[in-house]
Amino acid sequence: MRLARRVWLWALPLLFLGLFFYLPLGRILIITGQAAIETGLRPSFGAQLLRTLGFTAGQAGLSTLLTLLIGLPAAYLFGRFRFPAKRPLQLLFTLPFILPTVVAAAGFNALLGPNGWLNWGLMRIFGLSQPPVMILNTLTAVLLAHVFYNTSVVLRVVGSAWAQLDPRLEGSARTLGASPWQAFRTVTLPLLRPFILAATVLVFLFNFTSFGVVLLLGGPKFATLEVEIYIQALQILNLPAAGALSAVQLLCTLIITLVYTRLADRRNIPLTPRLESEAVQPLHSLPRRVFAALVIFLLTALLLLPLAALVLRSFSAVNADGTLRLTLDFYRELFINRRQSIFYVPPIRAALNSLGYAGLTVLISLSLGSLAAYALRESSRLNRVLEPVLMLPLGASAVTLGLGMVMVFNRPPFDPGSFPLLLPFAHSLVALPFALRSIQPALRSIPPSLGQAAAVLGASPGKVWRTIEMPILARALLVSAVFAFTISLGEFGATAFLARPERPTLPVAIFRYLGQPGELNYGQALALSTLLLIICAVSILLLEYLENRARQK
């Protein structure tokens, strides 16, 4: 009976993954193998592959190093000290991580682009006719954007671990004669090492699979594997080459994911129970205050300044004499088709498309994630085998996933034009591992004795679920819903392959405006990006509210 129940719980998640994840990836591998047999491995393609792979790994490594240089001091500050506005600052510094790549690109355009605030100010001050700072379409822009995105990962992972370490361990080492550096090197660092390594691998994975940042800010000279897959598939229409690149990219990301999973399993550190106030210290001394001021200033400049520039620039237009004026024109123009283009889609339609896809993604990912969490509730050999099968989409890139779906579902009634659910299915594959990771621990925390006691008192299985399990799972389900909603709202890699021209999402609409010349198109891209930024900010505020409610309980 128990086995039959587990089979029914596994049926829908495995069927969904098999049809919409493993089948497309299998198709990519088959096409790659056929192309290799028919044409052989051309030396020119092999050299191109090595160059692209080398640049992808190189920029990922350099971006990761820069992120650690910024993120580790920030993790120390927020993990070990208390100061005014600490919680609001943590919230603001987390916001870049959940933003869509097109919003980040628009923010860097507004700050550092030819029409951005920096160039506008320098041109006005020094009377220049041309923008003096040309950072966009360079490797510097890519590195800055990756630091912008991933610093919050280090801050969250390492900072949370630092806050949980028992300070008495380091204090004991100091009592025994160790210097501050020796105590850190021999006590604190070994305890933090698994968390630092896990954060490093996770940041490297995000940089390695970077798509929108490199596509929008790197320019034609720089192409990661993700960008090259996009170019080969949608611009050159060379599906065998795109498939070969996808196979290499998938292999690399799976190796990185396996390394991260192994490190994540080793992050548990048994500590002595203590009060929360024992872990943090006030910023009493002048060196500590200077350190805190420098870290907060640097984080503000890197993480918040592009967002502030984006919002301010969306309300500003350049006059003929080079001055700026406040205006709502860019927001009004979003609803006007001045060129009478038959391809025009009102932004409100794109917003409704994004919200509709996000709602379906929440429904699908929570339903499948809950079924899988219940299936994994009991430890067994079958569950140990199937759990990695569910988590594998975490290591696959959205671009590879979109390409695989285009290859498999290319005929009616299941092609992207005839089957609009294909896009939320792709978003759900990305969101499903996050939903499972949120629901599974909450479900395992429910003692079986609660349900057994309710059953003894006459409660049916449905009533046990409704009155006991559901209230406990409510917060985890809400957190999963917010994550799935935000992931779907900003997803760009798979959407670039699957979205129809007449049914664009907000990120696709922003990408279209950024790709067209003119002040009006640029301003409309910033206006749409600001609206998307507000939606993401509301989402993270909801997450913070749920966390505060949980602490109060």
N, C-alpha and C positions, 0 to 999 in steps of 0.2 A: 504493500500500500504506500509506504513511504517512497519507494523507488518510482512508482507510477506518478505520485505527486510531483516529484522532482523533474520527471520527464516533461510533464505539462508545464511546469514553470520555465524550463529551459527552451521549450519549443519555439515560442515567438521570438525571443532575443536571438537565438541561433539562426532561425530562418531569416530574420531581418539582416543579420550580419552576413550570412551566406550569400544572399541575393544582392545586396547593395554594397558590400565591402569586399568579400573574398572573391566573388565572381569578377568584378571589375579589375581587381589586382591580378587575378589569374589571367585575364584577357591581355593585360599589359605584358606579362611574362611570355605568353604564347606568341604575341606579335613580335616581341623582341627576339625570341628564338627563331621564328620563321625568317625574319629579316637577316639575322646573322647567317643562317644556312643558305639563303638565296643569294645574298650579295657579298657575304664575307665581311670581315671587319676592315673597313677602309682605313688606311693609315691616317688620312686627314681627319676622319671622324674620331679616331682614337686619340689623336693629338688634341682635338677640340675638347673631347671629354675630359682628358687629363687637365687641361688648362682650366676648364670650368670647375672641375672638382677641386683643383688646387686653390682657386680663388675662393670658392665656397668655404672650404675648410680654413683658409687663411684669414678671411674677413671675420669668420665666426670666432676663431681663436683670439684675434686682436680685439674684437668687440667684447668678448668675455673677459679678457684681461682688464680692459678699461672699466667695465662694469664692476668688477671686483674691487678695483682701486677706489671707486666711488662708493660702492655699496657696503663694503666691510666697515669703514669708519662710521657710516650712517647706522649700520646694525649695532655697533658698539654704543653709539650715542643713545639710540632709542631702546636698546636692551638693558642698559645699565644705569641710566640717569632719568630723573623726573624733572620736568621744567614746564612752564606755562605753555599752553596750546599744543601739548604733545599729541593728544588724540586727534585733534583736527589736522595737524600736519601729517600724521601717519595716514589719515584718510586721503588727503590731497595727493600725497606722494604715491599712493596706491593707484590712483585714477589712471595714469598713463598705461598701465598694464592691460586694462580692459578696453582701451579705446581701439577702434578700427584703424588699420594702417593708413587708410585714406585721410582720416582726421589728423593723424600725426603728420602726414606729408603736408596737409594744408596748413598745419600750425608752423612747421618749419619754413614753408613758403612765405607765410605771413611775417615771420621774424627775419629770415635770412635771404629770402628770394630777391629777384631784381626789383620787385615792387614792395618788398618788405620794409618793416620799420627801421631796421639797421641801415639799409642802403638809403632809404628816404631821409633819415636823419643826417647821415654823412654827406649826402648830396646837398642838402639844405645848408649845412654848416659851412662846407668848403666850396660851395658853388660849383659842384661837378655836374656835368651833363650826362655821365654814364655811371651806372652802379659800380662802386669801387670793390665791393665784396662779392665774389662769385664762388659760393660754397656749394650750391646745388649742382647736381650731376658730377659730384666728386666722391671719392672714397670717404672723405671727411664727413660729408652729410650722412652717409650710410652708417658710419661708426657712431656719430652723435645720436642718430635716431635709435640705434640699437641700445645705447646706454639709456636713452630716454625711456624705452620700453621695459628694459629688464632690470633696472636698478631696484625696483620695488620687489622683484623676486628675491634678491639677496637680502633686502631689508626685512621681508616677511619671514623667510626660512631661517636665516642666521640670527636675525634680531630676536625672533621668538625663542629660539634655542638659548641665546645668551641670557634672556630674561628669566629662563627657567633654571639656569645653573645655580647651584647653591653657592653663594659668595663665601660661606664659611670654609669651603675647600681651599680656595685661594688664600683666605685669611690664615688658615693653619700653616700653609707653606711659608707665608710671611713670618709667622711666629717662630718657625724653625730656622729662620735666618735667610730665606730666599729673598732676592731682590724682586721688585715688581716685574721686571722682564723675565726673570727665572720662574717666578710663580705663573706667569702667563704661558711661558713656553712649556713647562712641565706639567701643569695642571689644567689650565683653561683650554689651551689649544688642542690637546688630545681629545678632550670632551667635545669640542666644537668641530673637530676635523670631519666627521661623517656628514654633518650638516653643510659645512663649507663645500665639501666635494659634491654632495648631492645638488646644491644650488649651482655649482660651477657646471656640472653636466647638464642640468636643466636649462641654464642660460645658453650654453653652447648649442643645445638642441634647437632652441628657439631661433638663435642666430643662423644655424645651419639651414633651417627650413624657411628662412625669411623670403618673402615674396613681394608683398606690397611695398615695403620700405625700399628695397633695391630697385624695383620697377619704377617707382615714382620719384625717388630721390637720387638714384645712382646714375641714371642716364644710359645711353646705348653702349658706353664703353665697359660697363660692369654688368655681369650676368651671373647669378648663382644658378645652381641646378634647377631651382624652382622657376626662375625667370626664363631660362633656356628652354625648359619644357613648354612653357606658355608660348614662347616665340615659335618654336618648331611646330607646335600643334595648331595654333590659331592664326599665325601670320604666314609661315612658310608652308603649312599644311603637310608637313613631313611627319606622319604618325609613327612610322617605324623608328625614326630618330628620337622622337618624343618618348616612345615606349622604352627604348634603350636607356635614355637618361632617367626615366622614372624608375626603372628596375635598379639602377645604381643608387639613386637617391633613396629608394625604399630600403635597400640593404643597409646603407649607412645609417639611416634614422632608426632602424630596428636595432642595430648594434648599440647605438647611443641610448636608446630607450631601455634595453636590457641592462646596460651599465647603471643607468639611473635607478631602475627598479631594485637592483641588487644593493645599491647604496642606500636607498630609501628604507629597505628592510633592516638596515643596520643602524638606524638613527635613534632607536629607543635608548634612553640613558636613565638608569634607575637613580633617583635622587631622594634625598631625605625630605619629607614633607616640611613646609615652612610657610610663613606668612608672605604675601606678595610684597609687602613693604621692605622685606629683608633683601630683596634682589636689586632694588634701585636705590640710587643715592642722589642727593641734591647737588646742584651745580654751585657749590659754595666758593671754590677757589677761582682765582682769575684765569689760570691756564685752562681749566675746564670750561669756563664761560667763553673764552676765545675759541677754543676747539669747537664748542657747540655752535657758536655764531658762524664760523667758517663752513662747517658742514651744512648747516641750514641754508646759508647763502648759496653754496654750490648746488645743493639739491633744488633750491628754488629757481636758480638760473637755468639748470638743465631740464627740469621736469615741469615747472609751472610757467616759465616765461613763454615758451611756444604756445601754450594754451591761452594765456592772456593775450598774446599777440593775435591769435586767431579770432578771438571774440571781438577785440577792439577793431581789427581790420575789417570785419564783416559789417561794421557800422560806419566805415570811413570810405570816402571816395576822393580821388585825386583830381583837383581842379586843373585848368589849363596852365596856370602859373606855377604849378607844383605844390600848392598848399593842399591841405586836407580839410574836408568838411564832414560833419556828422550827417548821416543819411540812413534812411530805411529802404533806399532804392533797390538794393540787392535782394532784399526779402520780398519786395513787391514784384520784382521782375521774375521771381521764381514761378509765378502764376500767369505769365504772359508769353505767348508764342509769337514774338515779333517777326520772325522769319517765315512764319506759316509753314513750318516743316512738318511733313507727314510723319516723321519719326519722333516728334516732340511728345514727351510724356510729362504731364504736370508733376512737380515734386510731391504734391499731396498724394498722387497715385503711387509714386515710388515709396513714400513713407507708409502708406497703407499696405503696399506689397511687403515691405520689410516687417511691419507689425504682424501681418497675417502669417508670414513664414515663421516669425519668431514664436507666435502662439502655437502653431502646429509643432514646432520643434520642442517646445516645453512639454506639450501633451505626449509626444512620441517618446522623448528621452526619459521622462519621468515614469511613464508606463513600463517601458522596457527595463529601465534601471531598477524599478521596484521589483519586477518579476525576477530579474537576475539576482538582486540582493536577497530575496527570499530563498531562491535556489541555492545561494552560497551560504545560507545561514548555518548549515551544519557542515562540519569539516569531514571531507571524504576524499578518496583518491580521484573520483570523477570531478569533483569541484576544483581540486588542485590543478587538474589538466585544463578545465574549461575556463577558469578565471583569466589566465593569460590570453585566451582567445577573445574574451570580451574587451580586454584592455589594449589589444593590439592597435586599434584605430588611433590611440594616443600617439603612437610613433610614426604614423603615416601622414604625409603632407596633404593638405587640402587640394593643392594643385594636382598631385598624382591621383587623388581620389576623384576629382572632377574629370580628369582626362580618362580614367578608367570607365567612369559612368558614360561618358560620351561615346566611347568605343563599344560598350555593351548595349546601351539603351539608345540606339540610333534609328529605330524604325517605329512608326505608329503601332499600337497605341501607347508605347512606353518611351517615346523620345521626349526631350525636354519641352518641345512645343505642344505635344498632345497630353503630357502627363505632368501637370504642375506640381504634384507632390514630390517629384524627384529632387527638387531643391531643398525642401525641409527634411527629406530623408538624408541628404548629404550633410546638412547642418546637424541633424540628430546623431549621425555617426561621430562627429567631432565632440558633441556635448555628452554622449552616453557615458564615456569613462568618468567624466567629472561628476555626473549624477550618481553613478554607482559608488564612487569614492565618498560621496556625501551621505548616501542612504545606508550603505552597508554597515559602517561603524555604529550608527544610531540604532539600527535593527539588532545588531549583536549585543548592544548594551541593555536590551530588555531582558530581565530574568525570566526564564521559562516558568518559574513558579507563579508569576502573576497570572498568566493565561490558564495555568492548571487550577489555581484557586478559583478563578472566575468560572471555569467549566464545572468544577465541583458544586458551585452555587447555582448551576443551571443555565449559565450563559451559553448561547450558541457560538460556533466559530466566528460567524459574522459579527455578533455583538462584542466578542472579545477583541476583534480587530478594530471595531468602531470606537469602543469605549476605553481600551487600554493601549493598543499599539499605535493607533492613529494620532492621539494627542502627543505621544512621545516622538513620533516620526514627523510631526508637523513642521518643526523648525528645519530639519534636514531637507524635507521636500521643498520648503520655501526657498532655502538657500540654493538648492539644485535648480529650481525654476528660474531664479534670478540669473544664475550662471548660464543656463541654457538660453535664456532670453537674450542676454548680452552677447553671447557667442554668435548666435544666429544673426542678431542685428548688425554686427560688424564683420561677419565672415566675407572674405573677398576672393580667396584663392579658388575654391570650388565654384563659387558664384560666377566668376568670370567665364567659366566654361558652360554653365548650365542655365544662367538667366537669359530669358528671351529679350530681344530689343524692346518689345512692347510691354514687358513686365519687369523693368529694372528694379533693383533694390536701392536703398539710399547710398551704400558705398559705390555701386556701379554708376549711379547718377553723378556722384561727386567726381569719380574718375573721368567721366565724360566731360564735365565742365573744366577740370584741370587740364585735359588734353586739348582744349580748344583755345586759340589765342584771343586776346582782348580783355580789357578791364572788366567788362560786364560778366563774361564767363568766369573770370577769376573771382570776382566778388560773389557770384552765385554759388560757386564751389565753397567759399568760406562761409556763406550763410547756411548752406545745407550742413556743412561740417559742424557749425555751432549748434544747430538743432540736434544733431546726433550726439554731440558732446553733452548736451543737457540731459538727454535720455540716459546716457551711460552714467552721468553723475547721480541722477535720481536712483538708478539701480544700485550703485555702491552705497548710497545713503540708506537704502532699504536693507542692504546686507549689514551695515553697521547697526541699524536699529534692531535687527534680529539678534545680533551678537550681544547687544546690551540687555535685551530682554532675557536672553539665556543666562547671562551672568547674574541678573537679579533673582532669577529662580534658583 
